[in-house]
Amino acid sequence: MHCYQKTYRQQIREVMKYSGKRIIFKHPVIAFKHVINTLKYKIMS
């Protein structure tokens, strides 16, 4: 959640609880790329 302002982070978390699970089945390649990018960001910071 690093790319959102602090005031919006909680709202984004609520949305991702719902949509995060569904994206795996609708667009698995996009979901996989997102996981890889997130891991790269965490390793670099």
Order of alpha helices (4+ residues) and beta strands (2+ residues): alpha-alpha
